[in-house]
Amino acid sequence: MVRRLRLLTALLCTAVVLAPSQTALAAPSRDDSTSTQATTWYDPTTHPVPHETASDPSAVVPMATGGGCTDKYGGAACISYKSATKSLNADFYVTSWDHVDSSGTAYVYIEANDEVNYLYSALTDFVGHYPVKSLAVSGGGSAWTIVDFYNRNGDWLTSVNSPTQYYP
């Protein structure tokens, strides 16, 4: 019985100590006279003005979407689009030696709008990032990077395709 009474007393003391004060439960007010920090209030009736507006709606260029990297079988093929230069950028990584030869060769292509474009080849002699090469494009479409990996004897090992990059 004494044990239960002590437990009940301990619980009540804890509840009293942890209970929030009435001022903590008060409704928020816009009176900041006692505050030392400025408060910014959200007004749903006003909206910020854009930094730059297009003078002609037809001048608005759609954004590029997609792109990125696909990591598969020890190699990762990547693609991106750079609107300032209107170019597709392809690169690749060797992430492991699973299906990639440490003395092999990688051939890098971009397939853009059903046309395959050879960019470069590289000796696959380290795990890491390999060079970025660009392909200038005009008009919109879709593209992806293709990386073919061959061993030191010239035998094909695997191919890795990047995700699809859509560009305006």
C-alpha positions as CSV (number, residue, x, y, z in Angstrom):
1,M,0.0,0.0,0.0
2,V,2.8,2.4,0.9
3,R,4.5,1.6,-2.4
4,R,1.4,2.5,-4.4
5,L,1.0,5.7,-2.4
6,R,4.6,6.7,-3.2
7,L,4.1,5.9,-6.9
8,L,0.9,8.0,-7.0
9,T,2.6,10.9,-5.2
10,A,5.5,10.7,-7.7
11,L,3.2,10.8,-10.7
12,L,1.2,13.8,-9.3
13,C,4.4,15.7,-8.7
14,T,5.6,15.0,-12.2
15,A,2.3,16.1,-13.7
16,V,2.4,19.4,-11.8
17,V,6.0,20.1,-12.8
18,L,5.4,19.2,-16.5
19,A,2.0,21.0,-16.8
20,P,2.3,24.1,-19.0
21,S,1.5,27.5,-17.5
22,Q,-1.6,29.5,-18.5
23,T,0.6,32.0,-20.3
24,A,2.1,29.3,-22.4
25,L,-1.4,28.2,-23.4
26,A,-2.6,31.7,-24.3
27,A,-3.7,32.5,-27.8
28,P,-1.1,34.1,-30.0
29,S,-1.4,37.9,-30.3
30,R,0.0,40.5,-32.7
31,D,1.2,42.6,-29.7
32,D,4.9,42.3,-30.0
33,S,5.7,45.0,-27.4
34,T,7.3,42.4,-25.1
35,S,9.1,40.5,-27.9
36,T,12.8,41.1,-28.6
37,Q,12.6,39.6,-32.1
38,A,10.6,40.9,-35.1
39,T,7.8,38.7,-36.3
40,T,6.8,38.3,-39.9
41,W,3.1,37.7,-40.3
42,Y,1.7,35.8,-43.3
43,D,-0.9,37.8,-45.2
44,P,-2.7,35.5,-47.6
45,T,-4.2,38.4,-49.6
46,T,-0.8,39.7,-50.8
47,H,1.5,37.9,-53.0
48,P,5.2,38.7,-53.9
49,V,5.9,40.1,-57.3
50,P,8.1,37.9,-59.6
51,H,11.7,39.1,-59.9
52,E,11.6,39.1,-63.7
53,T,8.5,38.9,-65.9
54,A,8.5,38.0,-69.6
55,S,7.3,40.9,-71.7
56,D,6.0,38.4,-74.3
57,P,4.3,35.2,-73.2
58,S,5.8,33.4,-76.2
59,A,9.3,34.2,-74.9
60,V,8.7,31.7,-72.0
61,V,10.8,28.6,-72.7
62,P,9.6,25.3,-71.3
63,M,12.0,23.6,-68.9
64,A,14.0,20.5,-69.5
65,T,13.0,17.5,-67.5
66,G,14.3,14.1,-66.8
67,G,18.0,13.2,-67.1
68,G,20.3,12.0,-64.3
69,C,22.2,8.8,-64.0
70,T,21.5,5.1,-64.1
71,D,23.9,2.8,-62.2
72,K,23.9,-0.8,-63.4
73,Y,26.5,-3.6,-63.6
74,G,29.4,-1.5,-62.3
75,G,28.9,1.5,-64.6
76,A,26.7,4.6,-64.5
77,A,25.6,6.5,-67.6
78,C,24.5,10.1,-67.1
79,I,22.9,12.9,-69.1
80,S,21.8,16.5,-68.6
81,Y,20.7,19.5,-70.6
82,K,22.3,23.0,-70.4
83,S,19.8,25.6,-71.7
84,A,22.4,28.4,-71.9
85,T,24.4,26.5,-74.5
86,K,21.5,24.4,-75.9
87,S,23.6,21.3,-75.4
88,L,23.2,17.8,-74.0
89,N,26.0,16.7,-71.6
90,A,27.0,13.0,-71.3
91,D,29.4,11.4,-68.8
92,F,29.7,8.2,-67.0
93,Y,31.1,6.6,-63.8
94,V,32.8,3.3,-63.1
95,T,31.2,2.3,-59.7
96,S,32.7,-1.2,-59.4
97,W,34.4,-3.9,-61.4
98,D,31.3,-6.1,-61.6
99,H,30.9,-6.1,-65.4
100,V,33.6,-3.5,-66.2
101,D,37.2,-4.4,-67.0
102,S,39.9,-2.4,-65.2
103,S,41.8,-2.4,-68.4
104,G,38.9,-2.2,-70.7
105,T,37.3,0.6,-72.8
106,A,34.1,2.5,-72.6
107,Y,32.4,4.0,-75.7
108,V,30.1,6.9,-75.0
109,Y,27.2,7.9,-77.2
110,I,24.2,10.2,-77.1
111,E,21.0,9.1,-78.9
112,A,19.0,12.2,-79.6
113,N,15.8,12.1,-81.5
114,D,16.6,8.7,-83.0
115,E,20.1,9.7,-84.1
116,V,23.1,8.0,-82.4
117,N,26.1,10.3,-81.9
118,Y,29.5,9.0,-80.9
119,L,31.2,11.3,-78.3
120,Y,34.4,9.6,-77.1
121,S,36.0,6.5,-75.7
122,A,38.0,6.1,-72.5
123,L,40.2,3.5,-70.9
124,T,38.3,2.2,-67.8
125,D,41.3,2.1,-65.4
126,F,39.9,3.6,-62.3
127,V,36.7,3.7,-60.2
128,G,35.2,7.2,-60.4
129,H,33.9,9.9,-62.7
130,Y,34.9,10.1,-66.4
131,P,34.8,13.3,-68.6
132,V,31.7,15.2,-69.6
133,K,31.3,15.8,-73.3
134,S,28.6,17.9,-74.9
135,L,26.4,17.7,-78.0
136,A,24.8,20.8,-79.4
137,V,21.2,20.4,-80.2
138,S,18.5,22.6,-81.9
139,G,14.8,22.3,-81.3
140,G,13.3,20.1,-78.7
141,G,13.3,16.4,-78.2
142,S,14.5,13.5,-76.0
143,A,17.9,11.9,-75.6
144,W,19.9,9.5,-73.4
145,T,23.5,8.5,-73.0
146,I,24.6,5.0,-74.0
147,V,27.9,3.6,-72.5
148,D,29.2,0.4,-74.0
149,F,31.8,-1.4,-71.9
150,Y,34.4,-3.7,-73.5
151,N,37.2,-5.8,-71.9
152,R,40.9,-5.5,-72.8
153,N,40.4,-8.0,-75.6
154,G,37.7,-6.0,-77.3
155,D,34.9,-8.3,-76.2
156,W,31.6,-6.5,-75.3
157,L,30.7,-6.8,-71.6
158,T,27.6,-4.7,-71.0
159,S,25.8,-1.5,-71.9
160,V,24.3,1.1,-69.6
161,N,21.7,3.7,-70.7
162,S,21.0,6.9,-68.8
163,P,17.5,8.0,-68.0
164,T,15.7,10.0,-70.8
165,Q,16.4,13.7,-70.9
166,Y,13.6,15.8,-72.4
167,Y,14.7,19.2,-73.6
168,P,12.9,22.2,-75.2
